[in-house]
Amino acid sequence: MEKTLSCVSFIARASFIQRFLPIRGSLYSVTVTVRYRDKKQEVPAGTRVGEAVRQMGLSLEGIIARVDGRLVTEDYVLKDGDTLEIISAISGG
């Protein structure tokens, strides 16, 4: 009985890792949609927000990042199916 529980626990952990921590270059396709104004681009899951912003040719200064409606920091790791929306913070005077 103890060995069965250990095996089930291992399978559950492996499933969790595949779902929430996808490995780049894996056999299955995992992507994130990045939107900025009229631009749209896909990046691999596992990419950090800061890296995705730079790939769009933008600076981290003066932007706000939202993933599926939630504000996130540049260190947030994007997961399969996420939609990253980049918003320019505009000020005037």
N, C-alpha and C positions, 0 to 999 in steps of 0.2 A: 504494500500500500504506500509506503513512504517513497519508493522509487517512482511510482505512478504520479504522485503529487509533484515530485521534482521535475518530471518530464513535462507535465502540463504547465508548470510554472515557467519552464524554459521556452515552451512554445508561445505562451502568452507574452513573454518578454520579447521574443523575436518578432512577433506580430506587431507589438508596440513600436519597436525600433523601425521596422519597415514602414509603418504608417506615419509616424511623427518625425523620424530622423532619416529621411531618404538619403541614400548614398549617391553622390555624383557618379555618373558613368555606369549606373546600374542598368539592368536589362529592360526595366520598365520605364516608361516616359513619365516624368513628373515635372510639371511646369507651373509657373506663376505668371499672371498677366500684370504688366506694369502700364499704368496710364498717366499721361501728362498732357494736358490740353487736348490737342487732336492727335497726339502720338500714342501708339500702342505697341508694346514689345513684350515678348515672352522671355523669361529667364528661368534657369533650372531651380527647382525647389532646393532649399539648403543655402541659397544665396542670402546674404545679409542685406537689409534695406539700404545701407550706405553704399554698398557695392552696386546694387541695382540702380540707384540714383546716378552714380558716376557713369554707368554703362549708357544711361540716357543722355550723357553729355552735360549733366547739370552739377552745380555745386551744392553741397549740403547746407550752406548758409542761405537763409531766406526761404526755406521750404518747410512744409509740413507734410508728414507722411501718415497715411491712413491705410490700414489693412482691414478690409471688410467692414468699414465704418468706425474702426477703433484707431485712436492715435497711437503711434508706435515710435520707438527711437531708432536710430541708425543701426543699432546692434541687434535688432529683432531679426530672427531667422525665419525666412519665408517658407511656408509649407505648401505641399501640393494643393492646387485649387484656390490658393489665396489670390486676391486682387489687391494690388498695391496702387493706391492713388496718390500722386504727388501734386501738392498744391503750392503755388507761389504765394508767399506772404508779401503783400504789396502795401507800401506805406507812402504817404504823400504829405505835402505840407504847403 
